[in-house]
Amino acid sequence: MNSVRTLASSLLRWPSQTIEWCSCAPHYQPLQLQQWRGIRVKVRDGNLEQALTLLQRRMQSSGIERLIKRQQTRHLKNSEKRVLARKNLERKIRSQDLARKLKAILVKKVRGL
């Protein structure tokens, strides 16, 4: 969270007092010259903290923050890898069970007609 805030504060060094963040650009780089759809926050009356909290709120609601966190590579401990592998396996088994149940229901409906 703090890394997003420091990155956003570094964006304000540009002469245009507008923070613009675009999910379309590679590696989510801030944009200055290009016009992309993104999140814009204006700094009013030099109130940087308010602009940063508004940017953070908008990034959370649009899902950009999750994408950034997903792309950040960090070292995973073996225990974390095991937990993630177990969760993925449970998710896969649940979806397979659900697919099996739906298939059985559809077969019953088709045979019943």
C-alpha positions, 0 to 999 in steps of 0.5 A: 500500500505504501509503495503505491502511495510513494509511487503516486507522490513521485508522480507529482514532480511533473509540472502538470499537477494531475496524477494519471494512472493507466491500466492499459500501459505496460507495467502501469507506468504513469502517463504524461503525453499520451491520452489513455483511459485511466484514473485522474486525480486533481490536486486541489489547493496543494492538498496532496494527502487528499489527492493520494487517498482519493487515488488509492480509493479509486485504484482499489475500486477499479481493481488496478491495485490487485493487478499491480500486486499480482504482477509484483514478484517477491520471494515466496517462502516454501510454506507460502507455496504449499498453502497456495498450492493447497488452495489451488488444488481445493479450488480445482477439486471444487470446480470439478465436483460442481461440473460433475454435478451439473453434468449429472443434472443435465443428463437427467433432464435430457433423458427425462424428456 
